Amino acid sequence: MSEPSLQHAGINLGGTENHPDAYAESGIFGFWVFLMSDAVIFALLFAVYGTALAATAGGPTPASEFKLDAALAETLLLLTSSLTIGLTVLAMKYDRTRRPVLAWMGVTLLLGVTFLAMEGHDFATMFAHGAYPTRSAFLSAFFALVPLHGIHVLAGCVWMLVAAAQILAYGFDARVRINILRLSLFWHFLDVIWVAILSVVYLQAHLP
């Protein structure tokens, strides 16, 4: 009996395209478990932020520190990057050559780095106003939640560099394809978390 080929429904990892391989399915399922555990961490931080929202200790408030135009621009960057990482996976599935996959991944990386630069500028502006994590419970909760998302985006950017190196070294073997699919899921997850941050943190700060 021949060894089963690595496959995943919707991405065609190898062999025939009719029957997804159980090994690949379990690998993707395991990554979903990781994402759900990460979601629990963010949910707890959202809860902490909600309880500390009014605890400003006479210091900077959400309305005074959060700039909605910058947050919306950052949202546009991440939502666009969600499209480009999806196009990366589609190029891997249908084109099966390195150039379009690396090109779309490069665009996604550029958008991610731009997002981090804008977010870093936002934090620097807050620090200039005296809005440090130790200033109040509200700021402590904010800097526990939002920069953690930024660290995840940074990890995703590093992951893209590693994935690009793997493509150049090994081509599109089954394991590289599975890793890129995991990267895509991770990046979409970060976009969902950011939309939640935009709603709970930035938009709520400017409600009448």
C-alpha positions, -999 to +999 in steps of 0.1 A: +000+000+000+014+034-010+019+061+016-010+086+018-002+120+002-006+152+022-038+170+011-062+195+024-096+203+009-095+236-010-058+238-014-048+206-031-016+198-012-005+169-033-015+136-050-051+135-062-076+163-054-105+141-045-098+129-009-083+151+018-056+133+037-063+128+074-027+138+084-031+172+068-066+176+083-053+169+118-025+194+113-049+221+103-073+212+131-044+214+157-037+249+145-073+258+149-071+247+185-041+270+190-060+299+175-090+292+198-067+292+228-052+325+216-087+339+212-094+330+248-064+351+259-077+381+239-112+376+253-099+378+288-079+410+279-110+425+264-129+418+296-102+434+317-102+464+294-139+468+297-138+467+335-109+493+336-123+517+310-134+543+335-104+539+358-084+567+344-072+581+378-075+616+365-051+610+337-055+606+299-089+593+288-099+572+258-114+601+240-083+623+244-058+596+233-074+575+206-074+590+171-102+574+150-087+584+117-054+566+124-073+535+136-094+535+105-063+537+083-047+509+102-079+489+097-078+495+060-043+482+059-051+450+077-082+443+058-063+448+025-036+424+038-063+399+045-071+400+008-035+397-003-028+367+020-059+351+005-045+357-030-012+342-019-030+309-011-050+311-043-018+316-063-002+286-046-032+265-055-039+275-091-006+291-104+019+268-086+049+290-095+069+309-070+068+344-084+031+352-078+030+336-044+061+355-033+048+387-048+014+385-029+032+375+003+056+404-001+026+428-005+011+413+026+044+418+045+046+454+034+011+461+046+018+444+079+050+464+085+032+496+076+005+488+101+032+482+128+049+515+119+016+534+122+007+517+155+042+524+169+037+561+160+003+561+179+020+546+209+048+572+208+023+600+206+005+586+236+038+584+256+045+621+246+012+630+263+021+611+294-001+581+287+021+554+301+009+519+311+016+527+347-004+559+347-038+542+353-056+510+353-072+520+320-039+525+303-025+493+318-054+474+303-050+491+269-013+484+267-019+448+277-044+443+249-035+464+218+003+459+218-002+421+222-020+422+189+009+441+175+033+415+187+012+389+169+014+409+137+051+412+141+053+374+145+032+370+114+056+392+095+086+371+106+067+340+097+062+353+062+100+358+058+105+322+070+078+309+046+094+328+017+128+312+025+111+278+027+095+283-007+128+293-022+146+263-006+120+235-010+094+248-035+058+238-029+060+205-012+031+194+010+046+206+043+054+241+029+018+243+016+004+234+049+026+259+067+014+287+043-022+277+049-016+280+086+000+314+081-031+325+062-054+313+090-032+331+116-033+363+096-071+363+091-074+356+128-054+388+136-077+408+113-107+395+132-091+405+165-082+439+151-118+446+141-129+437+176-102+461+190-115+488+166-150+484+179-144+480+216-114+503+220-114+530+193-150+534+183-164+531+218-140+559+229-158+584+205-193+574+212-214+603+226 
